[in-house]
Amino acid sequence: LVVGWLADRAGRRTAMAVGWLAGAAVAPMIHFAQAWEVVVASDVLLGIQQSFCWSAGIFAMLDLLGPSRRGLAIGLLETLGYIAIAASRSAIAAAGGSCGEDLALGLAGGVCVAGALVSAACLRETNRPPPPAAPASPAHDSVHLAADGSAGGGGGRGGLLGGRS
């Protein structure tokens, strides 16, 4: 609910950047954790990162492809997202194996910071403002004229759904 609210008001780019920034702290928190509470807190931040980035990405894809192609939008995001996760984890693991754990954790945090910067600076905002509300129409529907021209008081319609009473 928070992601949708933020994405609608501040934009998809902002929601995605917030998610990336939340994720930047995860790797250092786990690396330097001295208590399970820190690991749990890092998992909470990872959940925030995932929900903000993934949801904002889905919203953006739906904005671009439209509601009639939402299956394609979500399928593209899922496919590209999991390919990116696999590639980044492979690169970070390779860096950790050859250059050390500290560099790998720095890369993981750096990827998140880069994601936030790219989201904020390079992505096109896809959130279109809603169309202006139509002006209120006169309440001519509540009173109908009878055949003789007198006010008929709604023509016998009643209830919330306008059924006959």
N, C-alpha and C positions, 0 to 999 in steps of 0.2 A: 504494500500500500504506500509506503514512504517513497519507494522508487518511482512508482507511477505518478504520484503527486509532484515530486521534484522534476521528473522528466517532462511533465505537462507544463509546469510553471517556469522552470529555469532552462529547460531544453535537454535534449538527449545528450548533447556533448558534455554539458555540466554534470549530468548524472553519471556518465561514463568516467569522467575525470575524477569525480569523488570516489568512485569504486576503485580506480587504479591507485589513488593515493592511500586508501585504506589498506590495500594489499602490499604497499611498499614496506610496511613495518613487520609483516609476517615472518619473513626469513630471519631477520636479526633477532626477533623475539624468541623464535625457536632455538636459534643458535646459542643465545646467551641465557636461556631460561634456567633458573635455579629452583623453580617450583612448578608443580603441575598447573597452578592457577595461571601462570604466564602462558603455558602451552594452550590452555583452554581459551584465554583471552585472544591469543593469536588465531585460534580456530574461529572465534567470533568475527575477528577482522577479515579472515579469509571468506567467511560467509557473506559479510557485507560486500567485499570486493566482487565475489561471484554474482550476488544478486543485483548489484548496481550495474556492473559491466554487461552481464548477460541480458538482463531485462532491458537496459537502454539499447543494447544491440538489436534485440528483437523488435522493440518499438521503432527503431530507425529503419530496419528492414521492412516492417509493415508499412511505414510511411512511404518508403520508396516503391514498394511493389503493389501496395493496395490490399484491401481486405479480401478481394477475390483470389489473391495468390498467396494467402498466408501460409499455406503448407510449404510452398517453395521458399518463402522468406525464412521460416523457422528451420527448414531443412538445410538451406545454405548456411545460416548462422551456426547451426550445430556442427555441420561438416567442417567448415572453415575454422571454427573455434577449437574443435578437438584436434585438428591437424596442427594448429598453432600451439596448443598445449603440449602435444607430443614433441614437436620440433624444439620448443623452448626448453622443455625438461631434458631432452637429449643433449642440447647444447650446454646447459648448466651442469649436467652430470659429467660431460666430457671435460669441461673447464675445471670442475672439481677434481677429477682424476689426474689431470695433467698439471694444474696450477695451484691446487690446494682448495680446501673447503672455504676459507675466507673469501677468496676471489669468486667462487661459485655463489656464495650468499650475497656478495656485493652485486654480482650480475643479476641475481633474482630481484633484488631491490631496485637495481637500475632499470630493469625491464618495466617494472611497475611505474617508476617515475617517468620513464620515456613514454609509456602508455598514457599517462595523465597529460603530459605535454602535447603529444600528438592528438589526443582527444580534444583538448582545449584549443589548440592552435591550428590544426590542419583539417579536422573533419568538418564537413558541411552540416549545418543544422538542418535536420529533416522535419522538425516539429513545425507544422503549419498552424498559424493562429486560427481559432475557430471562426466560422463566418459570423458576421454580426447577427444578433437576434432580430427576428422579424418583429415589426411593431405590433403591439397588441391590437387585435381586431375588436370592433365594437361588439357589445354583448347582444347582438341582434338575434342570436340563436336561442336565447332563453325565453323570448316572448314571440309567439307566432300570432298573426292576425287570423281571426276566424273568418268564415266566408262572408259575414256581414260587415267586416272591417273593424270589429271590436277586438281588443286584446284578448288572446286566448289563454294566456298564462302558461305557456310552455307546451300546449297541445297534448297534455296528458303524459308527457315524458317525465320520468322521475328516476331516482336512484343514482348511484355513482356511474353506472354504465349507460344511462339514458334509456333504460327499458321502460315498457309500459307499466303503469301502476294500476 
